[in-house]
Amino acid sequence: MNVVASYRLLIPAVKTFRLIACLVMLLACSPLIHAQTNEYRTVPDSTVRRYKNQKVFEYANDPAYWDLERERELKRKREQEDREWEQRQKDRENKKGFWDYFNSAFSSDATRIITYILLAIFFLFIIYRILVVNKLFMFYTSPLIKVKDGSGEEVDIENENLDEKIRRAAEAGDYRQAVRFMYLKTLQLLNERQWIKYHVDATNYEYVLQMSKHKLGNDFSFLTRIYDYVWYGEFSLTREQFDIVYNNFSHFYNAV
């Protein structure tokens, strides 16, 4: 029993001794391992000279090659940037809206010039119409209240006795001329009331526009159509038709 107990006490001491021995051997070998890891493989000078003299490795010592390589790299970058820019342009074209197309259409010089010419003509036309409708003729000196009847005779709608002319034309059976004098009397009355601004060069349509906002504007427009149809359309009236037209004008005179 004493022998067994002594053996059991000896076992831990043996294990400790083995561990200490392993540590001592590891410390003794570490300088050798470190020395081996710091050793580098060297290439003989003859081998280096042989590689330098080979044609396939000439680029390594040629500065022009590296300059050319840099140029190629810059060229590749520029080409890549160009491709990216073209792609952005295509994407932008696909996303164009109405105003983008509008600006593109008017970006050329020829289109702009044509547009300016059309705008100038339009504004000149507007100014002309304003002058005509409002009787603003600064350089016109002839009387503005005279017109010519069908025979070429001038008729002064301000001082002429249009009622007498209407009566004579109706008695003579010249109903077209009578309708013309009745329409001139209509312009005479409207000019006196300052509902229109009469001018010898103004058209009947302009008088209709001047009367459009008046309460009798529709009636005047109707009489104007009758006059245009009879006088300019050279429509011959019968006595019965003339009486109807005469009554229409008479009612308008009374309303004015």
C-alpha positions in Angstrom: 0.0 0.0 0.0 2.8 2.4 0.8 4.4 1.6 -2.6 1.1 2.4 -4.5 0.7 5.6 -2.6 4.3 6.7 -3.3 3.7 6.0 -7.1 0.6 8.0 -7.2 2.4 11.0 -5.6 5.2 10.6 -8.2 2.9 10.9 -11.3 2.2 14.7 -11.0 5.9 15.4 -10.5 6.7 13.5 -13.8 4.1 15.5 -15.8 5.5 18.7 -14.5 9.0 17.8 -15.5 7.9 16.9 -19.0 6.1 20.2 -19.5 9.2 22.1 -18.3 11.4 20.1 -20.7 9.1 20.9 -23.7 9.2 24.7 -22.9 13.0 24.6 -22.6 13.3 22.9 -26.1 10.9 25.4 -27.6 12.9 28.4 -26.4 16.1 26.8 -27.6 14.7 26.3 -31.2 13.0 29.7 -31.6 16.1 31.6 -32.7 16.7 29.1 -35.5 13.1 29.4 -36.7 13.3 33.2 -36.6 16.5 33.1 -38.6 15.0 30.9 -41.3 11.9 33.2 -41.7 14.1 36.3 -42.3 16.0 34.6 -45.1 15.0 35.9 -48.6 15.6 34.2 -51.9 18.0 36.1 -54.1 18.2 36.2 -57.9 21.7 36.1 -59.5 22.8 39.2 -61.4 23.4 37.0 -64.5 19.7 36.0 -64.5 18.6 39.6 -64.2 20.8 40.7 -67.1 19.6 37.9 -69.2 15.9 38.9 -68.7 16.7 42.6 -69.4 18.3 41.6 -72.7 15.2 39.7 -73.9 13.0 41.5 -76.4 9.7 40.7 -74.6 10.9 42.7 -71.5 12.1 45.8 -73.4 9.0 47.8 -72.3 10.1 47.6 -68.7 13.0 50.0 -69.3 11.4 52.1 -72.1 10.0 55.5 -70.8 8.2 56.1 -74.1 6.2 52.9 -73.5 4.9 54.2 -70.2 4.1 57.6 -71.7 2.1 55.8 -74.4 0.4 53.7 -71.8 -0.7 56.8 -69.9 -2.1 58.3 -73.1 -4.0 55.1 -73.7 -5.4 55.2 -70.2 -6.5 58.8 -70.6 -8.0 57.9 -74.0 -10.0 55.1 -72.4 -11.2 57.4 -69.7 -12.3 60.0 -72.3 -14.1 57.4 -74.3 -15.8 56.1 -71.2 -16.9 59.7 -70.3 -18.2 60.2 -73.8 -20.2 57.0 -73.7 -21.7 58.0 -70.4 -22.5 61.5 -71.7 -24.2 60.1 -74.8 -26.2 57.7 -72.6 -27.4 60.6 -70.4 -28.4 62.5 -73.6 -30.4 59.6 -74.8 -32.1 59.3 -71.4 -32.9 63.0 -71.5 -34.3 62.7 -75.0 -36.6 59.9 -73.9 -37.8 62.0 -70.9 -38.5 65.2 -73.0 -41.7 67.1 -72.3 -43.8 69.5 -74.3 -41.7 72.6 -73.4 -38.5 70.7 -74.3 -39.8 70.1 -77.8 -41.1 73.6 -78.0 -37.6 75.1 -77.1 -36.0 72.7 -79.6 -38.3 73.8 -82.4 -37.6 77.5 -81.8 -33.9 77.2 -81.1 -32.9 77.7 -84.8 -32.2 81.2 -86.1 -34.6 80.8 -89.1 -37.5 79.8 -86.9 -36.9 82.7 -84.6 -36.8 85.2 -87.5 -40.0 83.9 -89.0 -41.7 84.0 -85.6 -40.6 87.6 -85.1 -41.9 88.6 -88.5 -45.3 87.0 -87.9 -45.6 88.7 -84.5 -44.7 92.1 -86.0 -47.4 91.6 -88.7 -49.9 90.6 -86.1 -49.2 93.7 -83.9 -49.3 96.0 -86.9 -52.7 94.6 -87.9 -54.0 95.1 -84.4 -52.8 98.7 -84.4 -54.4 99.3 -87.8 -57.7 97.9 -86.7 -57.6 100.1 -83.6 -57.0 103.2 -85.7 -59.8 102.3 -88.2 -62.4 101.4 -85.5 -61.6 104.5 -83.4 -61.2 106.8 -86.3 -57.7 107.8 -85.4 -56.3 108.8 -88.8 -53.7 111.5 -88.1 -52.9 112.2 -91.7 -56.3 111.9 -93.3 -57.8 115.4 -94.2 -60.8 114.6 -96.4 -64.3 114.7 -95.0 -65.1 111.6 -93.0 -68.9 111.7 -93.4 -69.2 111.4 -97.2 -69.8 108.2 -99.1 -70.6 107.5 -102.7 -73.9 106.0 -103.8 -74.3 103.5 -106.6 -74.1 106.2 -109.3 -70.7 107.5 -108.0 -72.3 110.6 -106.4 -71.0 111.6 -103.0 -73.6 111.5 -100.3 -73.1 113.6 -97.1 -74.8 111.5 -94.5 -74.6 114.4 -92.0 -76.4 117.0 -94.1 -78.1 115.1 -96.9 -81.8 114.6 -96.8 -81.8 110.8 -96.9 -85.5 110.5 -96.3 -86.2 112.3 -99.6 -83.7 110.1 -101.5 -85.4 107.0 -100.0 -88.8 108.2 -101.1 -87.7 109.0 -104.7 -85.9 105.7 -105.1 -88.9 103.7 -103.8 -91.3 105.6 -106.1 -89.0 104.9 -109.1 -89.0 101.2 -108.2 -85.2 101.2 -107.5 -85.6 99.2 -104.3 -81.9 98.3 -104.1 -81.0 102.0 -104.0 -83.7 102.7 -101.5 -82.3 100.0 -99.2 -78.8 101.6 -99.5 -80.1 105.0 -98.5 -82.0 103.4 -95.6 -78.8 101.8 -94.4 -76.9 105.1 -94.7 -79.7 106.8 -92.7 -79.1 104.0 -90.0 -75.4 104.9 -89.9 -76.3 108.6 -89.8 -78.5 108.1 -86.7 -76.0 105.9 -84.9 -73.2 108.4 -85.6 -75.3 111.2 -84.2 -76.0 109.2 -81.1 -72.2 108.4 -80.9 -73.0 104.7 -80.8 -70.6 104.2 -83.7 -67.6 106.2 -85.0 -68.3 106.6 -88.7 -65.5 106.6 -91.2 -65.5 106.5 -94.9 -63.0 103.6 -95.1 -64.6 101.5 -92.3 -66.4 98.3 -93.2 -69.9 97.3 -92.2 -68.4 94.5 -90.1 -66.5 97.1 -88.1 -69.8 98.9 -87.4 -71.3 95.7 -86.2 -68.4 95.2 -83.8 -68.9 98.7 -82.5 -72.6 97.9 -81.8 -72.0 94.4 -80.5 -72.2 95.4 -76.9 -75.2 97.7 -77.4 -78.8 96.5 -76.7 -79.7 97.2 -80.4 -76.6 95.4 -81.6 -78.4 92.3 -82.8 -81.0 94.4 -84.7 -78.3 96.4 -86.4 -76.5 93.2 -87.3 -79.7 91.9 -88.9 -80.2 95.1 -91.0 -76.5 95.0 -92.0 -77.0 91.4 -93.4 -80.1 92.6 -95.3 -78.2 95.5 -96.8 -75.2 93.3 -97.8 -77.5 90.7 -99.3 -79.5 93.3 -101.3 -76.8 95.8 -102.3 -73.7 93.7 -102.7 -75.5 90.5 -103.6 -77.5 92.5 -106.2 -80.7 90.9 -105.1 -83.8 92.5 -106.8 -86.7 93.1 -104.4 -90.4 93.0 -105.2 -92.7 95.6 -103.8 -93.9 93.3 -101.0 -90.4 92.4 -100.0 -89.3 96.0 -100.0 -92.2 96.9 -97.7 -91.1 94.2 -95.2 -87.5 95.6 -95.3 -88.8 99.2 -95.0 -90.8 98.3 -91.9 -87.7 96.6 -90.3 -85.6 99.8 -90.8 -88.5 102.0 -89.6 -88.7 100.0 -86.3 -85.0 100.4 -85.8 -85.2 104.2 -86.4 -87.9 104.5 -83.8 -85.8 102.4 -81.3 -82.8 104.7 -81.8 
